[in-house]
Amino acid sequence: MAKSKFVLDVNILLDFLLERDGYNETSKVIEYLIKQKNGYISASSIPIIHFMIAKHRKELLKFLPKILNYFTIWKVPSYIDFEHPLAQKDVEDYMIHITAESLDAHIITRDADFLSLSDRAVNIDKFFEIIREENKIKHVPFLDLKTQNIKIFPKVERKLDDIISNSRFVCGKYVKEFEERFADYLGAKFCIGVNSGTSALIVALMAIGLKPSDEVIMPVNTFIATAEAVSILGGKPVFVDIHPDYYTIDVNQIEDKITEKTKAIIPVHLYGQCADMDPIMEIARKYNLWVIEDACQAHGAEYKGRKAGTIGHIGCFSFYPGKNLGSWGEAGACVTSSEELAEKMYKIRNHGGIIKYQHDILGGNFRMEEIQGAVLTEKLKYLDEFNSIRKHVADLYREQLKELEDRGIIKLPKEAPYSKHVFHLFVIRTIYRDKLMSSLKENHIGWGIHYPDPLHMLSMYKSSENFPVAENISKKIVSIPIHEYVTDADVKRITRVIKSAFNLI
C-alpha cells in the first residue's frame, strides 16, 4: 500500500512555528513529514497561519512561503455539509476535515473536539503508531499512481477549473498545447492526440489505407491491442518470433513472412526498449511497406539517438495511467513528420474532417479530452527525470542480482547496444518463477507477468504455428516494481527477498 497521507491541523503547525507548548513533540512530527514528503496543509489554514505569524513572529513572514513549500497545499472541496457535527462545532476544523477526506488522509491534531468529531483525526501518539505499523509491513507496490497524481494535482488544478468553467472538454487548447510540446520533445513535426493507444494504432492503420485481407507483420509477444487494431479493420496480423535477449521482434525473421498482401510492419518497443529499427526500415524500403512504431511502452526511449516513435512513418503512443507518461484515464497519440499523413490522421480522429460537419474521408470518434491534454502537458515536464530514476533503479537491481544471474538462476533484462531503455517494466526470467512469485507475495511486494501468453496462443488468434522463443520466455518472465517512487531501500529489500527465495541469504 502507498504510505498514509497526513494533513496538519493548523494548531500543530503553529505550535512548531511559534515554539509554543508542545513544540518538542510537534517538531518530531514535522521533521518526519518533511523527510517523507507526505505532509499536507489545507488551503483553508493559510489565512490563519499568516495572521498568527504576522501577530506573534513577524520576522518569519518572509520565510513563510519557503516553510509552506515543504508541504503540499491541498484544496478545500465545495461539497460542504453544514449539518456535520464538526461543522456545527468549528467550521474551520471542518474545512480541514473535508480537505483530508478528499485526500483519503489522516489529520494530526491535539484538539479534543476535533478528535472526537472527525473520523480522520488522530493525536500525535496515534500518528507514530500508524507509522510504526506501516514500517513493519514494508509493502512495495508494483505501481504507485496515487503519489504521482496527488503530487501533480495542484499544478493541474487551475487548468481543470478553466476546462470546467469554459466547458470545452474535447480537442481544445490544452490538447493542442500537449500535441505541440510532445512533438517538440520527440523531434517530430506533428502529434495527433487521440483517446487511447489502441485508437492511435487504428488511426495510423486507417491513414496508410489498410484494407481487409491486408497483412501486417508484428512480434508475437506484445499486448493484444497491436494485433487487435489490425483485426478491427479487417486486416490480418502476421506474427514473428522475438529476440531471445531483448524481447523485441526478431528482425532476421521478418522477410520470411512477407507476401504480396503485406502492407506494413509494426515493430513494438517492448518494456521500454526499442526494436532494431535500421534493418526494419531497410526491409520496408525494399518491399515498399509502411512502418508503424508501437511505442506505447517507450515514452522517451531512444534508438541510436532518435526518440522512439519518430523513425517509422508513424509512431503510436498510449498514455494509459500506468505508462511512463500516463494520463488520468484513457489517451493516446500518433506522431509523424509527414504532413500528408498528419492531415489524414487529424481528419480520421474527428469523423473524417477537421471542420465541423465537413467529412472528407472515413473516420471515427478518436478525439483526446482536454483534461488529458492538461495532465499530460504537466507530466511531460517530469518524464526525463522519472525515466532517469527508473534507469537508476534498474542499475541497482542488476548490481544486486548479478550473483543470481552468474549462477544461472535468473536472467536480467539486457539493454540493446542501439537502444536507450526507459524501463517501463523490469522483467526477470527464471525457471523458478512460481517460487519467486510466491516469495514476493508473502513479503508484500508487487509483481506482474507481461505477457502470460504470446498472441498466437490466445483463443482469437489460435494458431498451430510455433514461436519457440516467445513460448519459452512467456513461462519464465516476471516483472518486479520499477517506478519513480521505488527507493534504494526498496530495491535492497526486494533483492533480499529474491535472494532468500533461492536460499542465498
N, C-alpha and C positions, 0 to 999 in steps of 0.2 A: 504494500500500500504506500501511497505518497505520504510524506510527512504531514502531520497536522499543521494547520494554519492558526495563528493567534492574532486576535485584534486586541489592542491595548485600550483599556478604559482610560479616559483622559486623565484621571487622577493618578494612575500608575505612572504615566509618563511625567506628570508634573511632580510627583514625589521625587523622581530622579533628577529632573532639570532644576528644580528649586531646592534640592537637597533637604527635603522635609523628612519628618519621621517615616521610617520605612525605607530610607534611601539605600542602605546596605542590601536589603532584601531585593528591592526592585532593580538595583544595578546588576544583580546576577541574572535576572530575567532579561533585561535589556541587552546585556552582553551576549547571552545565548541567542536571542532573536536576530541580532545583527550578524553574528557569525553564521547562523543557519539560513539567513535571508528568508525567514518565514514569519516576519512580524508585519502587521498591518495597522493602519490608523484610519478610523472613519473620517471622511471629509467633514462630517458634522462637528468633529472635535477641533478642527483647525482654528476657528474664531476664539474658542475658549482658551486654547493653548497660547495663542498670540496675545490675548488680553492679559492673561496671568503673567506671562513673561515680561510684557511691557510694564506691568504694575510692580512686579517684585524683583526682576533681574533684567533691567532694560539693556544692560551690556550684552546680553545673549541674543538680542533680536537679530543682529546682523549675521549670527551663526545659525539661526533657526532653520532657514531653508536647507542648509547642509546637514543639520541634525535630522530633519524630517526625511531627507533623502536616503537615510539608512533603512527606511521602512517603505512599504507600498501604501500610498494613499488610495483608499478604496471608496467607491461611490456609495451614496445613500439611496436605496431604492425608493420608488414613488408609491409602492403598494403599502401604504400606512394603515394600520388598524388601530384607531384611537380607542377601541374598546379593550385592547390588550391591557392586562393588569399593570405591566411596566409603563405603558404609555400614560395610564391613569396616574401613576405614582411619580414618574420622572421622564418627561418626553425626551430629554437629552440622552438619557441612558437607553431609551427605546430606540433612538436613531442608531446608536452603536449596535444594539441588538440586531436590528434588521440588516445592518451592514454585514455583521458576522453571519447572519442567516444566508445572505446572498453568496457568501464565500464558502459556506459549509465549514465555518471556523469556530474556535472557542474564543471567549472573551476573558481576559485576565483582569480581575478586579479584587479590591479589598472591601467593596461596599456590600453590606449585609443585605440590603433590599434588592440590589442588583442580583446577588447570588440566589436569593430566594424566588425572584420573579422571572428570571431568564434561564431557560434550559441550555443556554450557550455559555453561561458564566461559570468560571472556575476560579478558586483562590490560588495563591502562589504555590502552596503545598501541592494542590491537585495538579497544577501546571507541571511541576517537576515529576510528579508521579506518572503523568501521561508520557513525558519524555523518556523516563526510565523504561516504561513498558515498551515503547516503540523501539528503543535501542536494544532491548532484549530480542525482539523478533527479527530485526535487521532484514526486512523484506526488500529485495531489489526487483522492482517491476521491469517487465520486458520493455515497456514504453512508459513515459511519464508526460502525457499530454496536458494534464491538469496544471502542473507547474509552469510549463512553457506558455500555455494560453492565458493563465492568470497574470503572468509577468507582462505579457504583451497587451492585455486588455486596456489599461489606462492610455496607451498610445494610440489605440484604435477607437476608443470611446467617442471622441469628438467627431470622427468620420461616421460612426454609426448614428449619432444624433442627427448629423446632416442628412444621411440617407433617409432616416425616418421622417424628418421634418419636411424634406422635399419630395419624399415618396417616389423617387425614381429608383427602382430596385434592380433593373437588368441593363447590362451593357451601357452604363453611363460613364461619368468622368473617372470614377475610381477603377473601373475595368480598363479604361483607356490608359490611365496612369500606369497600372501594372503592366499592361502589354508593352508599353514603351520602355519601362525600366527592365523588364525581364529580357526583352530583345537586346537591349543595350548590354545587359550583364552577360548574355550568351555570345554576343558578337553577331547576331542575326539581324536582318533588315526588318522582319515582320514577326509579330506574335499575335495569334488569334486566340483569345480567351474563350474557352468552352466550358460545359458543365460537368465534365468528368474526363478521366484518362481514356476510358472506353470510347466516349464521344470523339475525343481527339483522333483516335485511330480510325473511327468510322468516317469522320470528316476528311481526313487525309486520303483514305482509300477512295472516297467519292470524288475528291479533287483530281486524282490521277485517272479517273474514269474506269474503276473496277467494274467489270460486268459479270453476270452469272456465268459460272464454269471457269472463270479466270483463276489461275493458280498463284498462290503467294507462299513463298518459302520462308520458314521461320524455325527457330530452335524448338525442340520438343519439350524442353524444360523451361517453362515460363508460366505466368499467371494466365488463366483461361481467356482473359479479355483480348490478348494478342490474336488468338485464333477466332474467338467469338466475333470480333468486328468483321473479319473476312466472311465468316459464315452468314452473318446477318444480311450482308449484301449479296449473298448467293455465290460467293467465291469459294474456292477450295483451299484450306490450309494444307501445305505440304511440309512435313516435319523433317528436321535434320538433327542428328545427334550433337552432343555438346563436347567441348574441350574438357579433358579429364582434370585439368588443374584450375581453369578459370571459369568453368561452368557456363560460358557463353557459346554461341553457335560455332561448330567446328567448320571453319572456312574451307577446309580441304574436301568437305563432302557436299558443298553447295552445288557445284556444277553437275554432279551426278543426278540431281533432282530437277534440273531444268528441262522443260519440254516446250513445245510450240505454244502451249497455253499459259506459260509462266508470264506473269505481269509484273511482279515486284518481289523484293526481298525485304523482310522485316527483321533486321538484327535487333536483339534485345540486350540492352546494357544491364545485366542482371546483378542484383545485390549491391549495386553502386559501382560496378566495374564495366568499362567499355569493351564491347566486342572489337575484334580486329578489323577496322573499317577499310584500310587501304586495299587489301585483296577483295573485299566485298564490293567496293566501288569499281575496281578493275573488272570484276565479273559482270557487274551491272552495265558497264560501258560496252563490254564485249558482246553482250546479248541484248542490249537496248532495253534494260529493265529499270524500273523505278526502285529507289531505296527509301524506305520509311523507317526511321530510327524509333524504336520503342525505348524512350529514355525515362520511363515512368518511375524508375528507381535510381536515377542517376543525375539528380539536380546538382550541378557544379562539377561533375566528373569531367575528366579531360582525356582526349585521345591525341597524343603527340602535340600537346599544347592547345588543341582546339576543344571547345566545350562540346560535350555530348549533346546531340540533337541538331548540330549545325553542319554535319559532314554530308549526310544524305540529302535527298531532295526536300524532305520534310522530317522534322523531329516532333515526337509526341510526348507530352508530359502529363502525369497525373499529379494532382495536389491533394489526394486523399489525406485525411488528417494525420496519419502515421508516417507520411513521407518526410524526407529531409526538409522539404519545403511543403508544409501542409496547410490546408485551408480549414475553415470552420464548417465543414460539410463536404459536399462534392464539388470538384472543379478540375479543370484540365486546360491544356493549351497545345496548339500546333505552332511550330516555328518554321520559317523558311526565309531564304533570301531571294526567292523568285517572286517578282511582282505579279506575274500571271497566276501562279498557284495561290498566292496570298489573296488576290481578288476573288478567286473561286471560293476559297475557304471562308472569307468574310460573308459571302453570299450564302454558302451552304449552311452555316450555323444559324442563319436568320431566314429560314424558309425560302432560300434561293434568291434573296435580294437584299440590297443594302438600304434602299429607300422603302418606306412603309407602303405596303400593298403593291409593290412592283416586284414580281417574282420572275427572275430571268432564267433560272435553272432549277433543277430539282434540289431541294434542300430539306431542312427539318428544323426542329427547335433544339439547338445545341448551345444556347447562349449562357454566358457566365453571369452570375449575380453580382451586384455591386458590393455586397458585404464581403464576398470572397476576394474581389479586387482590392478592397481596403485592407483586409487582413494580410493578403499575400504581399502587397507592397511593403507593409511594415516588416513582415517576417523575412522578406528578401534581404533586408539590411543585415540580418544576423546569419545568413546562410553560410558564408565562408567561415565565420567564427565557429558555428556549430559543426561544420564539416571538419574543421581543424581539431575540435575536441574529439570527434568520432575517430579521426586518424590517430590521435594520441592514445585513446582507449584501445584501439586495435593493436597498436605497437606494444602497449603494456600486456595485453593478452598474449601476444606472440612471444614476448620475452618470458612471461611467467609460465607459459605452457610448452616451451621449447623441449623440455625434458620428455614430456609425454609424446611429442612428435618424433623425437630422436629414437624413442623406444618402439615406435610403430603403433602406438595405442590410438593416437588421433592424427588427423591431418588438418592443419590450419589453412585458412584461406591464403592464396598466393596472389600477389599483385603482378599483373602482366607488365612487361617492360615498356609497353606502349601506352599504358593506362594510368591515370591518376584516380585511384579508387576513393570513393567518398563513403564507403561502408554504411550503406542503407541497412545492411544486415551483416552480422559477423557469423559465418556459417562454419561450424566444425563438422568433420566427418569421422565417424568411428563405427566399427562393427559392434561396439558395446553400447549402442545408442539407448536401449531400454534402461540399462544400468545407470547411464549418465542422466537421463531424463528423470528417473526415479530419485536420484540424489539431489538434483536441482529442486524438484518439487518439495521434497522433505525439508529442504533448507530455505524455502520461501523465495526462490529465485525464478524469475520468469523465463520462459523459453518458447520456441515455436519451431515448426517444420515448414520450410519453404522450398519445394512443394512436395507433398506426400506422394503424388503420382505424376509421372510425365503425362503430357496431354493424350498420347495415343492409348493410354490405359484407362482414360475416363470413358464412361458409357457413351457420350455423344460423339467421341472420336475413336471409338474402339477399333483397333487395328491389329492384325497379326504381324505387322512389320516389327522388326527388332531394332531397338536403340540401346545397345548394351551399356554404354557409359551412363546415360541418364537413368536407366533402370537400376543399375548398380548403386549409383550415388543416392537415389531417392530413398533407399532403405537405410542409409547411414547418416544423413545430414541432420543437424540440429542447430538452430540459431540461438545465441545467448545474448543478454542485454547489451545494447550499444546505442547510446543517445547522449545528448549534451548534459544530462544530469547524472550519468554514471561517474562516480568519483574514483580516484586512485584506490581509496579504501574499499570501495565496492569491487573493483577488479581483483584486489588481493583476496577478498573474501570468496568471490566466485571461483577464482582459480584454486584456492584451497579446497573448496568443496569438490571441484572437478578432480583434483589430485587424490583427495581422500576416497572418491568413488572407485579409484583404481589402486587403492592401498599404497599410495606413495607418500603419505604423511603419517 
